[in-house]
Amino acid sequence: MGLPNYINEETDGVKFDTLNRICEVLDCEIQDIIEFIKDEK
């Protein structure tokens, strides 16, 4: 699964390894790329 799938919201999950690699490439922390939004259900 490539990065475009994540960008276009065509996936229902992200592996921790993928998040780690994204953070390494962007030289950022996980909270810089992820925001938790509570489900209103």
Buried (B, 14 or more C-beta within 10 A) or exposed (E): EEEEEBEEEEEEEBEEEBBEEBBEEEEEEEEEEEEEEEEEE
